[in-house]
Amino acid sequence: MSSDPWTADDPQPGDFDAVLATIDAAYVERHDGDPSATLRILVSVEGEDARRLERIAEARGRTPHDVVAELLRDADRPAA
């Protein structure tokens, strides 16, 4: 794994602090954001994994989208 935060797979908190400190405040805009905004992530599944996802979704009477969303929600829950 790279120790360079610009190319590392998992940059760590603070990695870019020195660079950010050099930015002139005149070029920074703060936005509160939109609490109703959503994020769409495109997941690419190919070959046997795609067929497996389709079989799982069909067996559960769900769409592949629902199966992936459920997997993400389950992964975020604390272990019992």
N, C-alpha and C positions, 0 to 999 in steps of 0.2 A: 504494500500500500504506500502511496505517496505521502511524504511529510509536508508537501507544498499544499496549503489550503486551497489554492486556485485549481488544483487538479485532483485533490483528494476525493475519495468516494464519500467521505463523511466529515466535512469541515466541522470544527468544534467552536463553541461559543468563545468569542474573543479573537478568533483567527484574523478577522478583518478590522479590528478596532484601530490599529495604527493607520490603515488606509483611510478609514472613515473619518478619522480625526483630521485628515489633511483636506477634507472637502470644505470649501468656503460656504458658510451658512447662507449666503445670498443665492446659492444654487439648490437649496434644500426646501422642499415644500412639504408641509405636514397635512395629511388628510385623515379625517376620522374614519373614513371607510363607510361601507354600507352593510349594516347588520343583516340585511335580507339577501345579501349576495350569496351565490353558490359557486362551487368549484366543480368543474368537470374534468375527470381524469380518463384518458383513453388508455385502456389496457389491451395489449395485443397478446392473444393466445393462439398458438398454431398447432397443427398436427394432432398427435394423440391427446395432448392437453386440451385442445379445443373440443375434440370428440368426448373426452371425459367430462368436461364442463357441461356440454349439452346433455349427456346421459344423467348427470346429477340433477340438473335443472328439471329435466323431464320427469325423473323419478319423484321429485319433490313437488311437482305441479307448479313450478316457478319458472321465471325467465333466467337466462344466464346472468343478466344484470342483477337480479335479486339475490342469486346465489353468491356472487362476488361481494355485494353490499353486506350481506349477512356475515360472510367470512371476515370482513373488515371490522364489523361491529363486535363480533365474537372475540377477535384478536385484541380488541381494546379493553375488554373486560378483565378485571383481576382474576387470577387463577384461584380456584376454590381451595 
